[in-house]
Amino acid sequence: MVKTLVYTLPDPTSCEQYIRDQLASPDSPSALWKMFPNGEHYVRLPLVEKEVVIVGRTWGASDNLFKTLLLVHAAKRNGAKRIILVLTYYAYSRQDRMRLEGEPLSGWLVAHICAQAGASEVITMDLHSRRVQEESPIPIISVPFIQELARAFCDAEPSFGDVTVVAPDKGAKDHANEFANYLKAGKECIWIEKERDPITGAVRQGIVHGLAHNGRAVLLDDMLDTGGTIAASVNTLRERGFHTVSLCVTHPIFSGEAPARMSKLGFSHIIVSDTLPLSDAAAHLPGIHVVPAGPKLCEVISRSLRR
C-alpha cells in the first residue's frame, strides 16, 4: 500500500480507521479538534503535505459533512495540491433530480461544495446515482462492492447455484446482473417494478420481469434505509412462491424501525458492508454478516495515489 498523510474525523468508524491504519505514513498525526462554547467546530492540521487523503463522513449528525469540509479546506489553505476525499457512504445521492417543484439537487450540491472546499477527487463505495458522478465538477470514483457481497453469499449459502437473483427495482438491475454473473448462474436477474409516492414515500410494487427459476431468492441493493422497498419485494416474492429469501446490501443505513421490519421478514442471510456502523438492533438481526469494505477502498485509493 502507498503511504501518505491521512486525516479523519473524530471517533472514526472501523472502516475509516482501517483506511487510516493501512495508508497513513508513520509520521501522520491526527487532526486537532475542539468545539467553541457556541457549538462551532475548530480543527487544526499539525502537518500538511502536497498530497493528502481526507477520510470524511456525510452520514449521521448533520455537522459531519461540515467537519469534513473543514478538514478539506484546512488542507487546501495550508498548501495541499491534491486532496483525495474518501467517503465510505455518499449521502444525499438519491436526490439527483427534481421530482417536485421547489426541490434541491442535494447530491449535486454535495459534490460541488466538496470541490469548492478544495477536494481534487472523491472516492466512495457503490454510489447510488450515476447522474451525480456525471454532473460533478471533480472526478467521483464509485468503488463496486458486488464481488465481495457475492463471495460472502457463496460462503454462507453452499447451494448458491440454484438461487434466483432479484433486483427490487429497475435501478438495481445492473448490480443484480453483475451479482448473478459472479455466481455463474447462467441467467439474468429478475426485477420488480416499483412506484414511490413522491409525497409520502410509500412504495408500491407490481410486475415481476424475468423468469423465476425456483423457490429460493437473494435480493440485492446498494442501500437499505427504512426497508420499505425490501419489505415490499419480499412480500411480492412470497406471493410468487419463493419460500427462502436472503438479502445483500452495501450500505446498511437501517433507519428508524428498519431492523424490526427486517427481523419479521425471515431472511436466511443478511449480508452488508461496514461503510456505515450498525446500530445495536441491526447488529443482532438473525443471519447478519458484515463484510469489511476497507480493503477494497484501500486498493482504489492506493491506485489513485500512484497516478
KATAGI-V824156 format. One record per residue. N is the residue number from 0. RES is the residue in one small letter. SS is DSSP state (helix for helix, strand for strand, loop for the rest). PHI is phi in radians with two decimals (NA if undefined). D_CENTER is the distance of its C-alpha to the mean C-alpha in Angstrom with 1 decimal. Layout:
n=<N:N>
res=<RES:RES>
ss=<SS:SS>
phi=<PHI:PHI>
d_center=<D_CENTER:D_CENTER>
//
This chain:
n=<0:1:2:3:4:5:6:7:8:9:10:11:12:13:14:15:16:17:18:19:20:21:22:23:24:25:26:27:28:29:30:31:32:33:34:35:36:37:38:39:40:41:42:43:44:45:46:47:48:49:50:51:52:53:54:55:56:57:58:59:60:61:62:63:64:65:66:67:68:69:70:71:72:73:74:75:76:77:78:79:80:81:82:83:84:85:86:87:88:89:90:91:92:93:94:95:96:97:98:99:100:101:102:103:104:105:106:107:108:109:110:111:112:113:114:115:116:117:118:119:120:121:122:123:124:125:126:127:128:129:130:131:132:133:134:135:136:137:138:139:140:141:142:143:144:145:146:147:148:149:150:151:152:153:154:155:156:157:158:159:160:161:162:163:164:165:166:167:168:169:170:171:172:173:174:175:176:177:178:179:180:181:182:183:184:185:186:187:188:189:190:191:192:193:194:195:196:197:198:199:200:201:202:203:204:205:206:207:208:209:210:211:212:213:214:215:216:217:218:219:220:221:222:223:224:225:226:227:228:229:230:231:232:233:234:235:236:237:238:239:240:241:242:243:244:245:246:247:248:249:250:251:252:253:254:255:256:257:258:259:260:261:262:263:264:265:266:267:268:269:270:271:272:273:274:275:276:277:278:279:280:281:282:283:284:285:286:287:288:289:290:291:292:293:294:295:296:297:298:299:300:301:302:303:304:305:306>
res=<m:v:k:t:l:v:y:t:l:p:d:p:t:s:c:e:q:y:i:r:d:q:l:a:s:p:d:s:p:s:a:l:w:k:m:f:p:n:g:e:h:y:v:r:l:p:l:v:e:k:e:v:v:i:v:g:r:t:w:g:a:s:d:n:l:f:k:t:l:l:l:v:h:a:a:k:r:n:g:a:k:r:i:i:l:v:l:t:y:y:a:y:s:r:q:d:r:m:r:l:e:g:e:p:l:s:g:w:l:v:a:h:i:c:a:q:a:g:a:s:e:v:i:t:m:d:l:h:s:r:r:v:q:e:e:s:p:i:p:i:i:s:v:p:f:i:q:e:l:a:r:a:f:c:d:a:e:p:s:f:g:d:v:t:v:v:a:p:d:k:g:a:k:d:h:a:n:e:f:a:n:y:l:k:a:g:k:e:c:i:w:i:e:k:e:r:d:p:i:t:g:a:v:r:q:g:i:v:h:g:l:a:h:n:g:r:a:v:l:l:d:d:m:l:d:t:g:g:t:i:a:a:s:v:n:t:l:r:e:r:g:f:h:t:v:s:l:c:v:t:h:p:i:f:s:g:e:a:p:a:r:m:s:k:l:g:f:s:h:i:i:v:s:d:t:l:p:l:s:d:a:a:a:h:l:p:g:i:h:v:v:p:a:g:p:k:l:c:e:v:i:s:r:s:l:r:r>
ss=<loop:loop:loop:strand:strand:strand:strand:strand:loop:loop:loop:loop:loop:helix:helix:helix:helix:helix:helix:helix:helix:helix:helix:strand:loop:loop:loop:loop:loop:loop:loop:strand:strand:strand:strand:loop:loop:loop:loop:loop:strand:strand:strand:strand:loop:loop:loop:loop:loop:loop:strand:strand:strand:strand:strand:strand:loop:loop:loop:loop:loop:loop:helix:helix:helix:helix:helix:helix:helix:helix:helix:helix:helix:helix:helix:helix:helix:loop:loop:loop:loop:strand:strand:strand:strand:strand:strand:loop:loop:loop:loop:loop:loop:loop:loop:loop:loop:loop:loop:loop:loop:loop:loop:loop:loop:helix:helix:helix:helix:helix:helix:helix:helix:helix:helix:helix:helix:loop:loop:loop:strand:strand:strand:strand:strand:loop:loop:loop:loop:helix:helix:helix:helix:helix:loop:loop:loop:loop:strand:strand:strand:strand:strand:loop:loop:helix:helix:helix:helix:helix:helix:helix:helix:helix:helix:helix:loop:loop:loop:helix:helix:helix:loop:strand:strand:strand:strand:loop:loop:helix:helix:helix:helix:helix:helix:helix:helix:helix:helix:helix:helix:helix:loop:loop:loop:loop:loop:loop:loop:strand:strand:strand:strand:strand:strand:strand:loop:loop:loop:loop:loop:loop:strand:strand:strand:strand:strand:strand:strand:loop:loop:loop:loop:loop:loop:strand:strand:strand:strand:strand:strand:strand:strand:strand:loop:loop:loop:helix:helix:helix:helix:helix:helix:helix:helix:helix:helix:helix:helix:loop:loop:loop:loop:strand:strand:strand:strand:strand:strand:strand:strand:strand:loop:loop:loop:loop:loop:helix:helix:helix:helix:helix:helix:loop:loop:loop:loop:loop:loop:strand:strand:strand:strand:loop:loop:loop:loop:loop:loop:helix:helix:helix:helix:loop:loop:loop:loop:strand:strand:strand:strand:loop:loop:helix:helix:helix:helix:helix:helix:helix:helix:helix:helix:helix:helix:helix:loop>
phi=<NA:-1.28:-1.71:-2.71:-1.46:-2.22:-2.13:-2.23:-1.30:-1.06:0.90:-1.09:-1.24:-1.06:-1.19:-1.11:-1.16:-1.05:-1.07:-1.11:-1.07:-1.38:-1.93:-1.29:-1.18:-0.98:-1.70:-1.36:-1.44:-1.61:-1.18:-1.78:-1.97:-2.71:-2.15:-1.26:-0.96:-1.49:1.63:-1.38:-1.59:-2.26:-2.44:-2.35:-1.74:-1.10:-2.54:-2.30:-2.02:-1.13:-2.17:-2.35:-1.85:-1.91:-1.67:-1.73:-2.72:-2.04:-1.72:1.37:-0.96:-1.12:-1.49:-1.07:-1.11:-1.18:-1.11:-1.08:-1.11:-1.07:-1.06:-1.08:-1.18:-1.09:-1.13:-1.11:-1.23:-1.85:1.90:-1.18:-1.61:-2.43:-2.16:-1.62:-1.69:-1.81:-2.13:-1.04:-2.36:-1.67:-1.26:1.22:-1.24:-1.31:-1.62:-1.92:-2.72:-1.61:-1.51:-2.24:-1.04:1.68:-1.47:-1.57:-1.75:-1.13:-1.10:-1.08:-1.11:-1.03:-1.07:-1.24:-1.30:-1.14:-1.15:-1.12:-1.20:2.32:-1.14:-1.53:-2.79:-2.09:-2.03:-2.43:-1.89:0.73:-1.05:-1.18:-2.11:-1.19:-1.11:-1.08:-1.06:-1.17:-1.78:-1.37:-1.34:-2.21:-1.06:-2.05:-1.69:-1.71:-1.52:-1.28:-2.09:-1.06:-1.10:-1.14:-1.14:-1.12:-1.08:-1.16:-1.16:-1.07:-1.15:-1.42:-2.23:-0.98:-1.66:-1.13:-1.12:-1.64:-1.53:-1.61:-1.50:-2.20:-1.70:-1.29:-2.80:-1.12:-1.11:-1.63:-1.10:-1.09:-1.08:-1.14:-1.16:-1.08:-1.07:-1.08:-1.11:-1.12:-1.27:0.98:-1.32:1.25:-2.67:-1.41:-1.26:-1.80:-2.40:-1.98:-1.17:-2.32:-2.17:-2.04:-1.14:-1.17:-1.63:-1.60:1.43:-1.12:-1.82:-2.24:-2.02:-2.50:-1.15:-1.79:-1.75:1.88:-1.73:-1.42:-1.75:-2.93:-1.65:-2.12:-2.38:-2.24:-1.51:-2.26:-2.64:-1.48:-2.69:-2.25:-1.74:-1.43:1.54:-1.10:-1.14:-1.13:-1.08:-1.11:-1.15:-1.08:-1.08:-1.10:-1.17:-1.06:-1.10:-1.78:1.65:-1.40:-1.72:-2.24:-2.33:-2.01:-2.39:-2.23:-2.40:-1.33:-1.82:-1.53:-1.21:0.88:-1.29:0.92:-1.56:-0.99:-1.02:-1.12:-1.12:-1.18:-1.13:-1.45:-1.54:1.20:-1.17:-1.25:-2.48:-2.20:-1.99:-2.37:-1.70:-1.90:-1.09:-2.25:-1.26:-1.40:-1.20:-1.02:-1.12:-1.20:-1.13:-1.79:-1.14:-1.05:1.38:-1.39:-2.45:-1.81:-1.82:-1.08:-1.65:-0.97:-1.00:-1.18:-1.11:-1.10:-1.03:-1.24:-1.08:-1.08:-1.09:-1.17:-1.17:-1.36:-1.23>
d_center=<22.8:23.8:24.5:24.2:24.0:20.8:20.2:17.8:17.9:20.2:19.2:16.2:13.9:14.6:11.8:13.0:16.5:16.2:15.4:18.4:20.6:20.2:20.6:22.7:26.4:28.9:30.1:26.7:27.3:25.1:24.8:27.5:26.3:28.5:28.8:31.8:33.8:32.6:28.9:28.1:26.1:27.8:26.5:28.5:27.5:30.4:29.8:28.5:28.8:28.5:25.1:22.5:18.8:17.2:14.2:13.3:11.4:10.9:10.2:13.1:16.6:17.3:18.9:16.0:15.4:19.2:19.4:17.0:19.3:22.3:21.3:20.8:24.0:25.9:25.2:26.2:29.3:30.4:30.6:27.2:27.5:24.0:20.9:17.6:14.8:11.7:8.7:6.2:4.1:6.5:8.3:11.1:9.9:11.5:14.7:15.7:19.2:22.0:22.8:25.4:27.8:27.1:23.2:21.4:18.9:16.4:13.7:16.7:18.0:15.1:15.6:19.3:19.6:17.7:20.1:23.0:22.3:22.7:19.5:20.4:17.1:13.3:11.2:7.4:5.1:5.3:6.4:7.7:11.2:13.5:15.9:14.1:14.4:18.0:19.1:17.8:20.8:19.2:17.3:13.5:12.5:9.5:9.5:9.6:9.1:11.7:14.6:13.3:12.5:15.9:17.7:16.9:17.9:21.1:21.9:21.6:23.5:26.4:27.6:24.4:26.6:27.8:24.5:23.6:20.0:19.1:16.7:16.8:17.3:18.3:15.0:13.5:16.7:16.1:13.2:15.6:18.5:16.9:16.4:20.0:21.3:20.0:21.8:24.8:25.5:27.5:26.3:23.8:21.4:22.7:20.9:21.7:22.7:21.1:22.5:21.1:23.7:22.9:24.7:24.0:20.6:22.3:21.3:24.1:23.9:26.7:27.5:26.0:26.1:27.0:29.0:28.2:29.6:30.0:29.1:25.9:22.4:18.8:16.3:13.1:10.2:6.6:6.4:9.5:10.9:14.7:15.0:17.6:16.7:16.3:19.6:21.3:20.3:21.7:24.8:25.3:25.1:27.5:29.9:30.0:30.8:27.7:28.5:25.7:22.0:18.9:15.3:12.3:8.7:5.5:4.1:7.7:8.7:12.2:14.1:17.9:19.6:16.6:17.5:21.1:20.4:18.6:21.4:23.9:22.6:23.7:21.0:22.3:19.0:15.5:13.2:9.8:8.1:8.8:5.9:7.5:11.2:12.8:15.7:19.0:19.3:16.1:17.0:20.3:19.4:21.7:20.3:16.9:15.9:13.2:12.5:12.0:9.5:12.0:14.6:12.8:11.5:15.1:16.6:15.2:16.1:19.5:20.1:19.5:21.9:24.5:24.8>
//
